[in-house]
Amino acid sequence: MPIDDITATLPLVDHHCHGLFPADLDDERLADSLSEAFAPAPPGTSHWDKPVALSVRRRCAPVLDLEPFCAPAAYAERRRAIGAVAVNRRFLAASGIGTYIVDSGNRPEELCSVSEVGAIAGAPAREIVRMESVAERVAESGMSAGGFARAFEAALRGSLGEGVGGLKSILAYRATLRIDYGKPSDAEVETAAGRWLAEIEETGTVRLTDPVLERHLIWTGADIARERGFPIQFHIGIGDPDIELHRVDPSHLTPWIKAVEPWGFPITLLHCYPFHREAGLMAENFPQVYFDVGFALNWMGPSYQRIMDEALELVPFTKQLFSTDAFGLAELYYMGALRFRTALARALGRWVEDDECSVAEAERIAAMIGVENARRIYKV
């Protein structure tokens, strides 16, 4: 069987994605969705002039019955003519993704729910609970600093319904990964919570950034992950302007990873670019660490193959995962799956041609990375 055929039929498990935009998008909103920036493109330029957008115009236009490389205005108009519901269904069906594991904590008011993702796709969908979102809801409830720790743990446990498959931390965005990873004392948590609650009262803004509270979140999450066998996801590397890139190298997590290693729960490193080689080494060195390069495969556009080749350099085949990190645009689910299938097929195909791998081994490796590793650690 050709390698392309092997990857084309995999019922991929997208272990990290977000919800879909449920409504039609105007030209500006569609263009802004092709950028990680918080601002419009500079005057006289467009977010359509970037690698990911070039790939959308080439690969996604035919799914909407358009010619490849059609003008952005024609693409946006056709999208609205078909309607958001049909667009979402087309791209999710074309992706061939078999299971969706959805982070529900990022701007949920703008997106459809986890169950709605599953209904649109006609496939199972499970939820990942973002711990910062839970903590921020607790802070908004009007509780005291002394009660924060107990209230957070109760709320986190209360959010773990039947459809939940794991936890997530965006520590990288909020305090960076260059922090002290010691478990904070009750007194330290109460003092930090007092500072945060006072700040909320003064500014009206509820955003957790305190490193002491972030440490409390990941240690509380670790206790729950140990009990339930849940994975904990960590954002790594590439992201929007909140990221301080030099402080989100996954190697900064090493002290915490070593501390919780005896507990045995999986730790998954998301996105990872430009630290995907570092993430691969960590997956080699630590039994409970996994990683993906999903975001990068989408956003690197035509340069995606190099990212997959580098991701495969060292990592055990049992430790790499597939994700799209799709947010809002259904195109990003389709593109993420297409790029993953193509890049993995090309990489394994070269190994077979060079007599470094048999077809049977290539088929087994593709199934592990695309499907089986995620099924094992997320219990889907």
JOWOGI-V101378 format. One record per residue. N is the residue number from 1. RES is the residue in one small letter. D_LAST is the distance of its C-alpha to the last C-alpha in Angstrom with 2 decimals. Layout:
# JOWOGI-V101378
<<N & RES & D_LAST> <N & RES & D_LAST>>
This chain:
# JOWOGI-V101378
<<1 & m & 27.12> <2 & p & 27.77> <3 & i & 25.36> <4 & d & 25.17> <5 & d & 23.99> <6 & i & 21.20> <7 & t & 19.73> <8 & a & 20.62> <9 & t & 18.36> <10 & l & 15.12> <11 & p & 12.29> <12 & l & 11.72> <13 & v & 8.87> <14 & d & 11.24> <15 & h & 10.29> <16 & h & 13.56> <17 & c & 15.51> <18 & h & 17.64> <19 & g & 18.97> <20 & l & 21.55> <21 & f & 25.27> <22 & p & 25.94> <23 & a & 29.66> <24 & d & 31.97> <25 & l & 33.06> <26 & d & 36.65> <27 & d & 37.72> <28 & e & 37.76> <29 & r & 34.32> <30 & l & 32.82> <31 & a & 34.66> <32 & d & 33.72> <33 & s & 30.01> <34 & l & 30.58> <35 & s & 31.64> <36 & e & 30.36> <37 & a & 33.86> <38 & f & 34.85> <39 & a & 38.06> <40 & p & 39.24> <41 & a & 40.33> <42 & p & 43.87> <43 & p & 46.72> <44 & g & 47.32> <45 & t & 43.83> <46 & s & 40.46> <47 & h & 36.77> <48 & w & 36.65> <49 & d & 38.49> <50 & k & 35.69> <51 & p & 33.34> <52 & v & 30.23> <53 & a & 32.51> <54 & l & 34.24> <55 & s & 30.97> <56 & v & 30.14> <57 & r & 33.61> <58 & r & 33.26> <59 & r & 29.77> <60 & c & 28.95> <61 & a & 32.41> <62 & p & 32.21> <63 & v & 29.08> <64 & l & 31.46> <65 & d & 34.27> <66 & l & 36.15> <67 & e & 37.87> <68 & p & 36.33> <69 & f & 37.79> <70 & c & 39.06> <71 & a & 40.57> <72 & p & 38.30> <73 & a & 40.30> <74 & a & 39.77> <75 & y & 36.02> <76 & a & 35.88> <77 & e & 38.16> <78 & r & 36.18> <79 & r & 32.96> <80 & r & 34.77> <81 & a & 36.37> <82 & i & 33.09> <83 & g & 31.68> <84 & a & 28.60> <85 & v & 26.58> <86 & a & 27.31> <87 & v & 26.91> <88 & n & 23.41> <89 & r & 22.45> <90 & r & 24.22> <91 & f & 22.64> <92 & l & 19.00> <93 & a & 19.68> <94 & a & 21.50> <95 & s & 18.79> <96 & g & 16.62> <97 & i & 13.44> <98 & g & 10.57> <99 & t & 8.13> <100 & y & 9.88> <101 & i & 9.43> <102 & v & 12.94> <103 & d & 15.60> <104 & s & 17.60> <105 & g & 20.60> <106 & n & 22.66> <107 & r & 25.38> <108 & p & 23.39> <109 & e & 26.69> <110 & e & 26.89> <111 & l & 23.48> <112 & c & 21.57> <113 & s & 18.93> <114 & v & 15.14> <115 & s & 15.30> <116 & e & 18.08> <117 & v & 16.20> <118 & g & 13.76> <119 & a & 16.95> <120 & i & 18.83> <121 & a & 16.31> <122 & g & 15.57> <123 & a & 11.83> <124 & p & 8.84> <125 & a & 9.55> <126 & r & 8.61> <127 & e & 11.50> <128 & i & 12.83> <129 & v & 16.09> <130 & r & 19.06> <131 & m & 21.30> <132 & e & 24.53> <133 & s & 24.06> <134 & v & 23.79> <135 & a & 26.84> <136 & e & 28.79> <137 & r & 28.28> <138 & v & 29.54> <139 & a & 32.51> <140 & e & 33.41> <141 & s & 33.60> <142 & g & 36.91> <143 & m & 36.23> <144 & s & 38.39> <145 & a & 37.87> <146 & g & 38.05> <147 & g & 35.28> <148 & f & 32.85> <149 & a & 30.90> <150 & r & 30.35> <151 & a & 29.66> <152 & f & 27.03> <153 & e & 25.13> <154 & a & 25.42> <155 & a & 24.26> <156 & l & 21.26> <157 & r & 20.20> <158 & g & 21.04> <159 & s & 18.74> <160 & l & 15.56> <161 & g & 14.79> <162 & e & 12.03> <163 & g & 10.29> <164 & v & 10.62> <165 & g & 8.27> <166 & g & 11.33> <167 & l & 15.01> <168 & k & 17.29> <169 & s & 20.96> <170 & i & 23.49> <171 & l & 26.07> <172 & a & 27.16> <173 & y & 28.44> <174 & r & 30.00> <175 & a & 31.69> <176 & t & 30.86> <177 & l & 29.44> <178 & r & 32.99> <179 & i & 33.27> <180 & d & 33.99> <181 & y & 30.75> <182 & g & 32.45> <183 & k & 31.13> <184 & p & 33.59> <185 & s & 35.77> <186 & d & 35.88> <187 & a & 39.17> <188 & e & 37.85> <189 & v & 34.98> <190 & e & 37.52> <191 & t & 39.94> <192 & a & 37.41> <193 & a & 36.12> <194 & g & 39.78> <195 & r & 40.39> <196 & w & 37.37> <197 & l & 38.26> <198 & a & 41.85> <199 & e & 40.80> <200 & i & 38.78> <201 & e & 41.83> <202 & e & 44.10> <203 & t & 42.15> <204 & g & 39.90> <205 & t & 37.04> <206 & v & 33.82> <207 & r & 32.21> <208 & l & 31.13> <209 & t & 32.50> <210 & d & 34.00> <211 & p & 32.84> <212 & v & 33.43> <213 & l & 31.15> <214 & e & 28.49> <215 & r & 28.77> <216 & h & 28.45> <217 & l & 25.22> <218 & i & 23.48> <219 & w & 24.88> <220 & t & 23.81> <221 & g & 20.30> <222 & a & 20.46> <223 & d & 21.51> <224 & i & 18.55> <225 & a & 16.06> <226 & r & 17.90> <227 & e & 17.71> <228 & r & 14.03> <229 & g & 12.66> <230 & f & 11.67> <231 & p & 12.33> <232 & i & 15.46> <233 & q & 16.13> <234 & f & 19.80> <235 & h & 21.69> <236 & i & 23.92> <237 & g & 26.89> <238 & i & 27.52> <239 & g & 27.70> <240 & d & 30.22> <241 & p & 33.72> <242 & d & 32.62> <243 & i & 31.43> <244 & e & 34.03> <245 & l & 32.83> <246 & h & 34.72> <247 & r & 33.09> <248 & v & 29.39> <249 & d & 29.30> <250 & p & 26.27> <251 & s & 28.73> <252 & h & 30.00> <253 & l & 26.85> <254 & t & 27.85> <255 & p & 29.64> <256 & w & 26.71> <257 & i & 24.25> <258 & k & 26.79> <259 & a & 27.31> <260 & v & 23.71> <261 & e & 22.96> <262 & p & 23.76> <263 & w & 21.06> <264 & g & 18.38> <265 & f & 15.63> <266 & p & 14.33> <267 & i & 16.50> <268 & t & 15.69> <269 & l & 18.82> <270 & l & 18.71> <271 & h & 21.24> <272 & c & 23.68> <273 & y & 26.57> <274 & p & 29.35> <275 & f & 28.02> <276 & h & 25.44> <277 & r & 27.60> <278 & e & 27.75> <279 & a & 23.97> <280 & g & 23.77> <281 & l & 26.32> <282 & m & 24.49> <283 & a & 21.32> <284 & e & 23.80> <285 & n & 25.56> <286 & f & 22.94> <287 & p & 20.26> <288 & q & 17.79> <289 & v & 18.39> <290 & y & 16.42> <291 & f & 17.71> <292 & d & 17.81> <293 & v & 20.80> <294 & g & 19.34> <295 & f & 22.01> <296 & a & 24.75> <297 & l & 23.98> <298 & n & 24.50> <299 & w & 27.44> <300 & m & 29.36> <301 & g & 30.20> <302 & p & 32.05> <303 & s & 31.75> <304 & y & 27.99> <305 & q & 28.47> <306 & r & 30.08> <307 & i & 27.13> <308 & m & 24.75> <309 & d & 27.53> <310 & e & 27.97> <311 & a & 24.31> <312 & l & 24.34> <313 & e & 27.58> <314 & l & 26.48> <315 & v & 22.78> <316 & p & 21.09> <317 & f & 18.92> <318 & t & 16.11> <319 & k & 16.42> <320 & q & 16.50> <321 & l & 13.83> <322 & f & 14.18> <323 & s & 14.91> <324 & t & 17.55> <325 & d & 18.47> <326 & a & 19.77> <327 & f & 21.79> <328 & g & 23.67> <329 & l & 24.64> <330 & a & 22.59> <331 & e & 24.42> <332 & l & 22.51> <333 & y & 19.14> <334 & y & 21.11> <335 & m & 23.13> <336 & g & 20.35> <337 & a & 18.59> <338 & l & 22.07> <339 & r & 23.26> <340 & f & 20.31> <341 & r & 20.64> <342 & t & 24.42> <343 & a & 24.72> <344 & l & 22.49> <345 & a & 24.34> <346 & r & 27.66> <347 & a & 27.01> <348 & l & 25.87> <349 & g & 28.60> <350 & r & 31.22> <351 & w & 30.13> <352 & v & 30.55> <353 & e & 33.89> <354 & d & 35.10> <355 & d & 34.25> <356 & e & 31.95> <357 & c & 28.93> <358 & s & 28.63> <359 & v & 26.88> <360 & a & 24.67> <361 & e & 23.73> <362 & a & 23.17> <363 & e & 20.76> <364 & r & 18.80> <365 & i & 18.93> <366 & a & 17.83> <367 & a & 14.69> <368 & m & 13.86> <369 & i & 14.63> <370 & g & 13.27> <371 & v & 9.92> <372 & e & 9.44> <373 & n & 10.22> <374 & a & 7.68> <375 & r & 4.78> <376 & r & 7.08> <377 & i & 8.14> <378 & y & 5.60> <379 & k & 3.82> <380 & v & 0.00>>
